[in-house]
């Protein structure tokens, strides 16, 4: 009996050990389950929510983009007034072709700098780039008001204003697309119509102020208008997507797609001829004997007609 009891006692710890192992140590099945358990969704960073496609915040982005385009493309579309004034009064010793280089460089930098400002916008430097753009644009116009020589106007209006416009245009118009998916074409078209509105208002303002207060103060008034509207724009614009720190400045691989390459090539050809009428319409109207008052409204009329092309096709494209 004593042997039986001793055997029983000797067996008890073994059973207890077995029970302890079963309670405290994972079984082979549990290990296998844990090994193949997928990573929880909480472990990965959550993606951005879908675009709101409306609401106050989204439409404020359209307003901000509109004001940015107003002061970039709108200013470029206004150069015809400056072309006429420079050719007839300020820079009479320079040829119209040489004067048009001022507006041509301004328009070139407006688009070319967008390659770099757009990448900086993707990397999360929206406010830094657009703040620099506001400063360069206003500073360029202020320096234009003080310019009396060709090289001074070229540096101030062509280079400085062009660089500022390039820092503003691409980030401003790109931000609108982050807030819309179903009505992106219409929203982008409304923002892009700022170029037409600027092309309507700015030529009239410049023309009237040149007659009343002279060219220097007319340009300074333009600079103050730009400063006020750009500050409103930068205050309402807010990037929605997280920054993309890595990646090339120019995605060369994209040009291997024939559809994309031909699209870019077609746009390049279109923009080569885009500014010619806007630069020379006023001068041409005066040369053929049109009334001077009506001639200076030709540019505004052209820009007003451009609003139809910026709004109607974009609204149809969403359908």
Buried (B, 14 or more C-beta within 10 A) or exposed (E): EEEEEEEEEEEEEEEEEEEEEEEEEEEEEEEEEEEEEEEEEEEEEEEEEEBBEEEEEBBBBBBBBBBBBBBBBBBBBBBBBBBBBBBEEBBEEBEBEBBBBBBBBBBBBBBBBBEBBBBBBBBBBBBEBBBBBBBBBBBBBBBBBEBEEBEEBBBBBBBBBBBBBBBBBBBBBBBBBBBBEEBBBBBBBBBBBBBBBBBBBBBBBBBEBBEEEEBBEBBBBBBEBBBEBBEEBBEBBBBBBEEEEEEEEEEEEEEEEEEEEEEEEEEEEEEEEEBEEBBBBBBBBBEEEBEEEEBBBBBBBBBBEBBEEBBEEBEEEBE
